[in-house]
Amino acid sequence: MTVHSAIYQAHISKQERTPLLRVVPLSTPYTVLFEVSRLCNLKCIFCPQSNRDQFRFFDANLLDFDSFKKAVRQLTIFPPRIKKVYMHGTGESTLNPQLPQMIRYLRDQNVTDTIDLTTNGLLLSEQLGQALVCAGLNHLHISVEALSSQDYQNITGRKIDFDEFVHNIQVFSALRENCRLTIKIADISVQTQAAKDLFFEIFSPICDEIFIENIYPIWPAYGQGTKLHQKQHEEIGQYGQPVTDKMVCPQIFSQLAIKCDGSVSPCSVDWNNENVLGNIHQTNLFEMWNGEILKEIRLKHLKNGRDSMMPCKQCGLPKYSCFDNLDEFKQDLIEKFER
């Protein structure tokens, strides 16, 4: 058996994690996501970006630096600091030319324990990689979408130079210092054992964690019922955890997602931006986290289940992606949020 240097583990997995039910309600969100770009240089078949006729864009699809700084200053209002700020949304973050400056500003403000970034890696030059590391990036997640130039064309709509792509990741791995590196691929891209072995052979020596992610209909109202998401077995979720159908979404109790137009959602996969708590230019993040709109959303889930509201009814995230399950503790949580 081949011995790989990387640990086979999803980035979201932790050996020691505090169950959400023990700490809800949180005075500070565990995770804050920044959608610094709503634009993407790929059209992956399992992502809503592949359907540009339905995907919702804004007037400005790159988060500007002044708006970013405004949001970060609002994070300083929270009593404990944020556990993780995640530069990740519906687009490719490295398309924002101010990304390194944003990470440096975030680090200088000392509002979070860790700064994470997800990228498809196509723009990961040596210069950009060095800038990200010097800025203070703690953890880089790279989504590999295929194992050849032609397969990239089939899955993402774009043919790339795969050898150059791998070389750029190798260069980053050599210069990353203490920045943790996770590399993952979707199961639809490695459907044979030979393909899986090739993925591990190429990438395992150059990263800390490596994983094959199971693709399910996570995005609300996208991909349900298609061959892409039909599984023979549904016992294992997106990250290898047991699948459980949940009526209460745990995510709305633990995170905020800031979109590139300044609007804020409690959901990382609300790609059509339907559940909006407010906008950083009118209301600060502390008020949104403790405000009536989010409280009402949470109580709807707790009292009537997520099927009682859109787009939560059409979302696969709680079932296939979330580790926590709050369903058995609904009544206790209702009493806490109605005090």
N, C-alpha and C positions, 0 to 999 in steps of 0.2 A: 504494500500500500504506500502511495506517495505521501510524504510528510510535507505539509505546507507550513509556512512561517506565520501566516495570518490566522487569527481565531475565526472560526465559522460562527458568526453572530450578527444579528441585525443591529443597526446602530441604536434602535429604540430599546433594545433589551438591556436589562441591568440585573446583576445577581442580587443586589440589594435595592429594593424600591419600596417606598412607603405607600401602602394602599391608599388611594384617594379618599376612601370613605372615612379614614382616621383623621383627616385634616380639613375636610370640607365643613364650613365655608372658608376659603382661603382669603387672607387679607391682601395677598399679592399673587397675581397669576404665576404659575410655575414657568410658563413659556410665553414669550412674545415673539410673533413672527412678523418680519418686515418683507412685504412684497416690493422689493426695490425695482423689479421689472415685471411688467405684464406681457412683454414681448418675448418670443422664443425663436430660436434659430432651427428648431426641429418641429415636426408634426407627428409625434408618436401615435400609433394607432390606438393605444389604450388611454390617451389623454384628450380632454375636451378641446385642446388647442388644435387637434387635427381637423376639427370642424369649424373653420373660420367663419362660416355663414351664421353660426349660432353663438359662437364665443363672444362674450361681451368685452369690448375694449373701452377705455376711457379717452377723454380728450388728450390727456397726458399719460403715457404708459410707462414712464420711467419716474421713479420717486426722486424729486429734486433734493439737493443737499440741505437747503434751508428747512424744508418740511421734515426731513429726517432728524435734524438737530432739534427741532421743536418737539417731536415725539419723544426723543431720548430725554430731553429736559423734563418732560411730563412723567417719565418713568422714575425720576428721582423723588417724586412725591410719595411713592409707595414706601411703607415702613421697612420691611425687609427687602433686600434687592432681589431682582429676578434671577431664577436659577439658570435659565437659558434664553438667550436671544438668538433666534434662528433666521438667517437671511434666506428666506425661501417663500415662494408663493406659487402663482400659476405660470410664471414665465422663467426665463433663464437669467439669473442674477448677474452673471458676468457681462451681460450686455449693457449694464449701467456703468459708464466710465468712472463714476465717483465711488465705486464699491470699496476700494482700499481706504479712501479717506473716511468713508462711513464707519468702517470697522475700527479704524484708529480713533475716531471721535468717540465711538461707543466704549472702547477700552479706556480712554482717558477719563470718561465720565464715571467709570467704576460702578455701573448700575446692574451688572450681571456677573454671575459666576463663570459663565462660559459663552463663547460666541461660535455658532455653527453656521456652515454654509453648504447648501446643496447645489451642484452644478452638473451639467452633462459633459463638462470637460473639454468641449471643442475649442474654447478660447483660452485654455490654460497654457499660456506660453510661459517660458522661464521668467520673463519680466513680470507678468501678472502674478505668478506663483510666489516670487520673491516679495512682491509688494504686499500680498495677502499675509504672508508669514510675518513680515516686519510690522505690519499694522496691528497684529495681535490675534489673528484667527486661531482658535483652539482646536477646531474639528472641521475637516473637509469631507463631505460625502460626495462621491462621484458615481453617477448613474451611467453605467455602460449599457448601451441599448442593443448591441449586436457584436459579433466576433469577426466580421469581415466588411469590407467596403460595400459589397453588393447587398448584404443583409441589412446594413444601415439604410440603404435605399429602400428596401422592402418595408422596414419597420418604422422608419422616421421620415421618409420622403426625401432624404438627402444622402447622397453618396459622399463619403469622406475618404481621406487617406488613412486607413486604419493603422498602418505601421507608424505613421507620424503621430497619430493620436496616442498610441501606446507609449511611444518615446517621450512625449510631453509629460505623461503621468509619471514615467520613470524619473524624469528630471525633477519633477516636483517632489517625488518621494525622497530623492537624495538631498534636497535643500530644505525640507520642511521643519527641521529641528524638532521642537516639541509638539508640533501640530499633528493631532491624531488624524489618520486617513482611513476612511471606510470606502470600499468599492462594492457595489451591488449590481445585479443584473436581473431583469424580469424572467420569470420561468418560461414565458413564450419564446424567449430568445435562445434558450438552451434546452431543447426538447429531447435530446438524446444524451446518453451517458458520455459519449465522446465529446459532445459540445460542452457539457459541464466540466469534464476533465480539462479541456482546453482553456476554459475560463479560469479555473484554479491555477493551471500551469502558468498562464500569462501574468495574472494579477496578484496571486497570493504572496509571492516573494517581495512585493513592493508596498504592501499596506498592512495596517494593524488588524482590521476586521474585513471579512469578505462574506457575502451572503447572496443567495438566490431568492428573490422576493416573489411571492405568489400574487398574481394579478387577479383581482376581483373587481366587481362593479362598485368602486368606492365613491366616485363622483356622483352627486345627485343628478338624476335624470340623464345620465350618460352611460351607454353601454349595456344597460340591463336587457337581458334576453338575447344578446348577440352570441355568436359562436366563440368570440374572444373570451367571454366570461363564463362559459359553461364548463363546470368542473364535474368530473365523475365522483369526486369525494370533496366534502366541505368540512372535514373535521379539523383541518389545519388552516389557520388564518394567514394574513399577509406576511407576518413576521414569524411564522412557525408556532404561534400560540393557539390554544384550543378555540374553535369558533363557537360563539354564543350569541344568540339573537337578543339584543338589549333594547328595551323600550325607553331607557334614559341614556342620553349620550353623555359619557363622562367628560368629553372635551370641553363642553360649554362651562364646566366648573373649574377649569385649570389653565385656560389660555386665552389670549387675544391675538387677532391677526390684523395687522395694519396694511391696508392696500395702498397702491402707489398713488391714488388720488387723495389719500388722507382719511378715507372712510375706514371704519373699524368693525370687524365681525368677531363673534366668538368661535368661528369655525375656519379650519384650514382648507377645507375643500368646497367652500361656498363659491364656486367659480363664476356664478352669475351675480354674485354680490346681492343676494336677496335679504339676508338677515343683517341689517346695518344698525349698529348701536349709536352711531354718531360720526362725527368727523373731528380730527385733531385740531382743525382750524376754528371750530366752534365750541367744542367741549373737550376737557382734558381726559386722559386715559383713566385716571383715578376715579373720576365721576362716572365714567361709562362702566367701569368694573363694578362699582357699587350702586349703579343707577337702576331705575325702575324698568327700563327696557330689558336689560339682561335678567333681572329678577323675574320678570313676567315669562321670558323664554324658559328659564329654568323651572318655574312652577308649572308651566304647561307640560313639560317633559315629565315632571314628577307626578302630576295629578292625572294626566290623560295620555301620556306616552308621546314619543316623538312622531307617531303617525297622525297626531292631531294638528300638525303644522307643516308648512312647506318652508324650505326644501328638505327639511329633516326626514320627512316621510319617504323620500326617494333616495336617501343616502345609505351607502353600505359601510361607512366608516365605523360606526359602533360595533357592528357584527363582525367585520373582518379585520379591523385594525386595532381597536382599543383593548388594552389589557384589563383595565378596571371595569367592574360591574357594580353599579349603584342600585340596581332594580330592587334588591331585597331590603334596601334601607330607605325607600322612598318616603315613608311616613315620618321617620325621624328627620329627614332632610326638609320635608315640608314644614315641620314645626320650627326648624332652625331659620328658614328663610321667611317665615311669616311672623317672626317675633318683632 
